[in-house]
Amino acid sequence: MAGGSSEPKASMRSHSSPNLFVPPHLPPSLHGAVIPLPHPHEAGDALLPHTCNAAPGRGTPRCTFRLALRYRISIGHCQPAARRALALLCSASAYKFLPWPLPRSPFFSSLRRHLPSLPDPFFPVLTPPPRRGGTEQSRGGQRTMASRVVAVILAVLVGASAAAPGSEPWWNETQVYGTDANSGGSTGVFVGLTLIQSAAAKGAVCLDGSLPGYHLHRGFGSGANSWLVNLEGGGWCNDVSSCVLRKGNRRGSSNHMERQLQFTGIMSNRPEENPDFYNWNRVKVRYCDGGSFTGDGSNSAAGLYFRGQRIWQAAMDDLMAQGMRYANQALLAGCSAGGVSTILHCDEFRGLFPSNTRVKCLADAGMFLDTVDVSGRREMRSFFNGIVRLQGSGRSLPRSCTSRMDKTSCFFPQNVVPNIQTPTFILNTAYDVWQLQQSVAPKTADPQGLWSKCRTNHAYCNSNQLQFLQGFRNQMLDSVRGFSASRQNGMFINSCFAHCQSERQDTWYANNSPRLGNKRIAEAVGDWFFERGVAKYTDCAYPCDNTCHHLVFRGDH
């Protein structure tokens, strides 16, 4: 439980290894280390070849891979061959070269010999959308092949890692996603990490006591005084063991954070990728507290600092000093756990600015429902209750909710959005795959594996399962019915099996992006923010929408 009040001394470590190249944000030894794996949702372009000097089938080309780092796994129990393979992939993340195609390379064969008990490699992929033009299709095919090859090896390494007892993979960030092609072909700018130097004195620190931070790309032209603040997502920790695990990776420590992130989707600096916000001041606030920026406590025995609310305030103070106080318009946004953060802090954000400043909020994939799972239990309520109790989040939750409901209920966005005063846009899928896998039909609620195929691929859901999922969709729509009645709010709820659509280029703004009312997500959000027209879109029930970019998994992990 939270207790103690000692303040940490924030510091940054530098890492080195005498025998092999390791990027500076990794620990010095690969044995038992926490190693980053790619994930497409936030950084975009997670797995793709950056340059290749030959086409497939014409000798052995060598490619540079750009990897967006997110997930981490412990490889303390891997054989030496696995550690060597991982070292090669770490080199790839720093623009080193590796042979391609990888499955035919000696190190891959060695890896399989040393780890014979592993299941067949798997990785989730997006259902490939149709591509236009022969040249682009050819390039897309090369990128897809290369990205999947790397994903296969990463998946093997995931299989070799040891999961924490009793933990769900998603909570502890060991699931790996791969994408088709390149998430829409974004060439968004890479933005450096800024640590908030004043945060330590305020006790505003990550789980491990390190400094929090953000990535800021300055606006220009007509957007020089406009600000988009994006709160990073990435799950939660709800007990001491999961928070201890989390403080050893970038979700709980700035010592492990990437020093650069690529801005894509709503964060892109290119007008052809982000027509309304490309030239704004765009900020990604890093997430390292595990409680959606709400906690206020500590656990001295475990060396944990639950300071999410203080991090929020320190980040806002720093950004105001950076010029945000002069904003003529501002948008608070976030995806997944960051979407929850956006809803919980929306009115606080509004309060930072004068009344004549246009301020709004965009919550992407943040409508986590207090729903009953397939066994009749409420997995998410139990999990959120753990967060609120452990981290002391109740004091930071909106009073408009806690004055009438218990604190755990007020961690659920569905109970907060009816009383948000600030104009808000809810972007969500009616069949959110995160919730399908972790709260609607989690493995703990499905011991016989009846939902195994449906969890991984919506096409395998039988009629009874689809009927249950339609009930979940109806609950989603009911939860926003009152919210949508307000003229100031906007909504885009499509019937896709996906999760997070604003920060991925292919779903935010591309030729084949999802559409409702012939509007892409970026267009709907822009219409709402700039009041160009009503922007309230609700999809028909699955399977009517053929513009979806569904997430499909290979293997029920």
Solvent accessible surface area in square Angstrom, and as a share of the most:
residue,aa,sasa,rsa
1,M,142,0.64
2,A,42,0.33
3,G,36,0.35
4,G,55,0.53
5,S,94,0.60
6,S,73,0.47
7,E,93,0.42
8,P,21,0.13
9,K,188,0.80
10,A,24,0.18
11,S,65,0.42
12,M,76,0.34
13,R,122,0.44
14,S,108,0.70
15,H,25,0.11
16,S,85,0.55
17,S,29,0.19
18,P,131,0.82
19,N,135,0.69
20,L,65,0.32
21,F,88,0.36
22,V,15,0.08
23,P,6,0.04
24,P,88,0.55
25,H,17,0.08
26,L,2,0.01
27,P,24,0.15
28,P,73,0.46
29,S,61,0.40
30,L,16,0.08
31,H,112,0.50
32,G,42,0.40
33,A,5,0.04
34,V,33,0.19
35,I,1,0.01
36,P,12,0.08
37,L,0,0.00
38,P,1,0.01
39,H,1,0.00
40,P,2,0.01
41,H,4,0.02
42,E,13,0.06
43,A,9,0.07
44,G,1,0.01
45,D,2,0.01
46,A,0,0.00
47,L,1,0.01
48,L,10,0.05
49,P,14,0.09
50,H,88,0.39
51,T,75,0.44
52,C,49,0.30
53,N,115,0.59
54,A,33,0.26
55,A,25,0.19
56,P,52,0.33
57,G,79,0.76
58,R,182,0.66
59,G,64,0.61
60,T,100,0.58
61,P,2,0.01
62,R,111,0.40
63,C,0,0.00
64,T,9,0.05
65,F,1,0.01
66,R,25,0.09
67,L,18,0.09
68,A,14,0.11
69,L,15,0.08
70,R,12,0.04
71,Y,1,0.00
72,R,11,0.04
73,I,3,0.02
74,S,44,0.28
75,I,0,0.00
76,G,19,0.18
77,H,140,0.62
78,C,8,0.05
79,Q,81,0.36
80,P,63,0.40
81,A,4,0.03
82,A,0,0.00
83,R,54,0.20
84,R,147,0.54
85,A,1,0.00
86,L,2,0.01
87,A,12,0.09
88,L,49,0.24
89,L,4,0.02
90,C,6,0.03
91,S,16,0.11
92,A,1,0.01
93,S,22,0.14
94,A,32,0.24
95,Y,108,0.41
96,K,88,0.37
97,F,115,0.48
98,L,1,0.00
99,P,39,0.24
100,W,4,0.01
101,P,45,0.28
102,L,0,0.00
103,P,56,0.35
104,R,208,0.76
105,S,8,0.05
106,P,115,0.72
107,F,40,0.17
108,F,23,0.10
109,S,47,0.30
110,S,18,0.12
111,L,0,0.00
112,R,66,0.24
113,R,165,0.60
114,H,84,0.37
115,L,17,0.08
116,P,108,0.68
117,S,106,0.68
118,L,24,0.12
119,P,74,0.47
120,D,115,0.60
121,P,48,0.30
122,F,15,0.06
123,F,10,0.04
124,P,2,0.01
125,V,9,0.05
126,L,6,0.03
127,T,60,0.35
128,P,81,0.51
129,P,21,0.13
130,P,112,0.70
131,R,75,0.27
132,R,183,0.67
133,G,51,0.49
134,G,60,0.57
135,T,87,0.51
136,E,70,0.31
137,Q,110,0.49
138,S,60,0.39
139,R,137,0.50
140,G,1,0.01
141,G,39,0.38
142,Q,55,0.24
143,R,41,0.15
144,T,23,0.14
145,M,94,0.42
146,A,0,0.00
147,S,1,0.00
148,R,57,0.21
149,V,15,0.09
150,V,1,0.01
151,A,0,0.00
152,V,31,0.18
153,I,0,0.00
154,L,3,0.01
155,A,3,0.02
156,V,4,0.02
157,L,0,0.00
158,V,18,0.11
159,G,33,0.31
160,A,16,0.12
161,S,22,0.14
162,A,58,0.45
163,A,73,0.57
164,A,35,0.27
165,P,136,0.86
166,G,92,0.88
167,S,35,0.23
168,E,23,0.10
169,P,39,0.24
170,W,8,0.03
171,W,17,0.06
172,N,16,0.08
173,E,6,0.03
174,T,26,0.15
175,Q,9,0.04
176,V,1,0.01
177,Y,0,0.00
178,G,2,0.02
179,T,3,0.02
180,D,9,0.05
181,A,0,0.00
182,N,12,0.06
183,S,4,0.02
184,G,37,0.35
185,G,29,0.28
186,S,2,0.02
187,T,87,0.51
188,G,3,0.03
189,V,42,0.24
190,F,72,0.30
191,V,8,0.05
192,G,36,0.34
193,L,30,0.15
194,T,58,0.34
195,L,31,0.15
196,I,1,0.01
197,Q,135,0.60
198,S,54,0.35
199,A,0,0.00
200,A,25,0.19
201,A,101,0.78
202,K,89,0.38
203,G,0,0.00
204,A,0,0.00
205,V,0,0.00
206,C,0,0.00
207,L,0,0.00
208,D,42,0.22
209,G,3,0.03
210,S,4,0.02
211,L,14,0.07
212,P,1,0.01
213,G,0,0.00
214,Y,1,0.00
215,H,0,0.00
216,L,32,0.16
217,H,45,0.20
218,R,115,0.42
219,G,16,0.15
220,F,99,0.41
221,G,63,0.60
222,S,107,0.69
223,G,1,0.01
224,A,49,0.38
225,N,77,0.39
226,S,0,0.00
227,W,5,0.02
228,L,0,0.00
229,V,0,0.00
230,N,1,0.00
231,L,1,0.00
232,E,3,0.01
233,G,1,0.01
234,G,2,0.02
235,G,2,0.02
236,W,2,0.01
237,C,1,0.01
238,N,35,0.18
239,D,63,0.33
240,V,52,0.30
241,S,79,0.51
242,S,14,0.09
243,C,0,0.00
244,V,61,0.35
245,L,71,0.35
246,R,9,0.03
247,K,50,0.21
248,G,23,0.22
249,N,11,0.05
250,R,4,0.02
251,R,0,0.00
252,G,0,0.00
253,S,0,0.00
254,S,0,0.00
255,N,8,0.04
256,H,13,0.06
257,M,0,0.00
258,E,8,0.04
259,R,83,0.30
260,Q,105,0.47
261,L,10,0.05
262,Q,9,0.04
263,F,3,0.01
264,T,2,0.01
265,G,0,0.00
266,I,1,0.00
267,M,4,0.02
268,S,0,0.00
269,N,39,0.20
270,R,90,0.33
271,P,67,0.42
272,E,96,0.43
273,E,15,0.07
274,N,0,0.00
275,P,49,0.31
276,D,29,0.15
277,F,1,0.00
278,Y,53,0.20
279,N,11,0.06
280,W,6,0.02
281,N,4,0.02
282,R,0,0.00
283,V,0,0.00
284,K,4,0.02
285,V,1,0.01
286,R,0,0.00
287,Y,0,0.00
288,C,0,0.00
289,D,0,0.00
290,G,0,0.00
291,G,0,0.00
292,S,0,0.00
293,F,0,0.00
294,T,0,0.00
295,G,0,0.00
296,D,40,0.21
297,G,16,0.15
298,S,3,0.02
299,N,16,0.08
300,S,82,0.53
301,A,106,0.82
302,A,26,0.20
303,G,27,0.26
304,L,1,0.01
305,Y,34,0.13
306,F,0,0.00
307,R,4,0.01
308,G,0,0.00
309,Q,36,0.16
310,R,83,0.30
311,I,1,0.01
312,W,3,0.01
313,Q,74,0.33
314,A,1,0.01
315,A,0,0.00
316,M,1,0.00
317,D,58,0.30
318,D,31,0.16
319,L,0,0.00
320,M,36,0.16
321,A,71,0.55
322,Q,69,0.31
323,G,17,0.16
324,M,0,0.00
325,R,113,0.41
326,Y,140,0.53
327,A,7,0.05
328,N,85,0.44
329,Q,33,0.15
330,A,0,0.00
331,L,0,0.00
332,L,0,0.00
333,A,2,0.02
334,G,1,0.01
335,C,1,0.00
336,S,9,0.06
337,A,0,0.00
338,G,0,0.00
339,G,0,0.00
340,V,0,0.00
341,S,0,0.00
342,T,0,0.00
343,I,3,0.01
344,L,7,0.03
345,H,0,0.00
346,C,0,0.00
347,D,58,0.30
348,E,66,0.30
349,F,0,0.00
350,R,57,0.21
351,G,63,0.60
352,L,48,0.24
353,F,14,0.06
354,P,76,0.48
355,S,111,0.72
356,N,135,0.69
357,T,9,0.05
358,R,83,0.30
359,V,4,0.02
360,K,9,0.04
361,C,0,0.00
362,L,0,0.00
363,A,1,0.01
364,D,1,0.01
365,A,2,0.02
366,G,0,0.00
367,M,0,0.00
368,F,1,0.00
369,L,0,0.00
370,D,18,0.09
371,T,8,0.05
372,V,60,0.35
373,D,2,0.01
374,V,40,0.23
375,S,51,0.33
376,G,52,0.50
377,R,126,0.46
378,R,104,0.38
379,E,38,0.17
380,M,0,0.00
381,R,68,0.25
382,S,74,0.48
383,F,11,0.05
384,F,0,0.00
385,N,57,0.29
386,G,16,0.16
387,I,0,0.00
388,V,11,0.06
389,R,147,0.54
390,L,11,0.05
391,Q,0,0.00
392,G,14,0.14
393,S,0,0.00
394,G,10,0.09
395,R,168,0.61
396,S,19,0.12
397,L,4,0.02
398,P,29,0.18
399,R,185,0.67
400,S,52,0.34
401,C,0,0.00
402,T,33,0.19
403,S,85,0.55
404,R,127,0.46
405,M,67,0.30
406,D,79,0.41
407,K,104,0.44
408,T,10,0.06
409,S,4,0.03
410,C,0,0.00
411,F,0,0.00
412,F,0,0.00
413,P,0,0.00
414,Q,37,0.17
415,N,24,0.12
416,V,2,0.01
417,V,4,0.02
418,P,80,0.50
419,N,48,0.24
420,I,20,0.10
421,Q,137,0.61
422,T,2,0.01
423,P,28,0.18
424,T,0,0.00
425,F,0,0.00
426,I,1,0.00
427,L,0,0.00
428,N,1,0.00
429,T,3,0.02
430,A,1,0.01
431,Y,4,0.02
432,D,1,0.01
433,V,4,0.02
434,W,2,0.01
435,Q,0,0.00
436,L,6,0.03
437,Q,12,0.05
438,Q,7,0.03
439,S,0,0.00
440,V,2,0.01
441,A,0,0.00
442,P,0,0.00
443,K,89,0.38
444,T,77,0.45
445,A,8,0.06
446,D,11,0.06
447,P,122,0.77
448,Q,148,0.66
449,G,32,0.31
450,L,127,0.63
451,W,23,0.08
452,S,33,0.21
453,K,141,0.60
454,C,2,0.01
455,R,10,0.04
456,T,15,0.09
457,N,25,0.13
458,H,22,0.10
459,A,68,0.53
460,Y,133,0.51
461,C,12,0.07
462,N,80,0.41
463,S,88,0.57
464,N,114,0.59
465,Q,13,0.06
466,L,48,0.24
467,Q,131,0.58
468,F,78,0.33
469,L,3,0.02
470,Q,47,0.21
471,G,38,0.36
472,F,8,0.03
473,R,31,0.11
474,N,76,0.39
475,Q,56,0.25
476,M,0,0.00
477,L,27,0.14
478,D,82,0.42
479,S,21,0.14
480,V,2,0.01
481,R,145,0.53
482,G,60,0.58
483,F,8,0.03
484,S,25,0.16
485,A,83,0.64
486,S,41,0.26
487,R,218,0.80
488,Q,70,0.31
489,N,13,0.06
490,G,0,0.00
491,M,13,0.06
492,F,0,0.00
493,I,1,0.01
494,N,0,0.00
495,S,1,0.01
496,C,1,0.00
497,F,2,0.01
498,A,5,0.04
499,H,4,0.02
500,C,5,0.03
501,Q,2,0.01
502,S,3,0.02
503,E,1,0.01
504,R,7,0.02
505,Q,3,0.01
506,D,9,0.04
507,T,4,0.02
508,W,1,0.00
509,Y,42,0.16
510,A,20,0.15
511,N,105,0.54
512,N,46,0.23
513,S,1,0.01
514,P,0,0.00
515,R,70,0.26
516,L,16,0.08
517,G,65,0.62
518,N,119,0.61
519,K,66,0.28
520,R,34,0.12
521,I,0,0.00
522,A,1,0.01
523,E,43,0.19
524,A,0,0.00
525,V,0,0.00
526,G,0,0.00
527,D,16,0.08
528,W,12,0.04
529,F,0,0.00
530,F,53,0.22
531,E,121,0.54
532,R,129,0.47
533,G,42,0.40
534,V,115,0.66
535,A,3,0.03
536,K,62,0.26
537,Y,40,0.15
538,T,66,0.39
539,D,12,0.06
540,C,71,0.43
541,A,38,0.29
542,Y,37,0.14
543,P,102,0.64
544,C,62,0.37
545,D,20,0.10
546,N,145,0.74
547,T,41,0.24
548,C,18,0.11
549,H,7,0.03
550,H,22,0.10
551,L,10,0.05
552,V,20,0.12
553,F,12,0.05
554,R,118,0.43
555,G,36,0.34
556,D,42,0.22
557,H,67,0.30
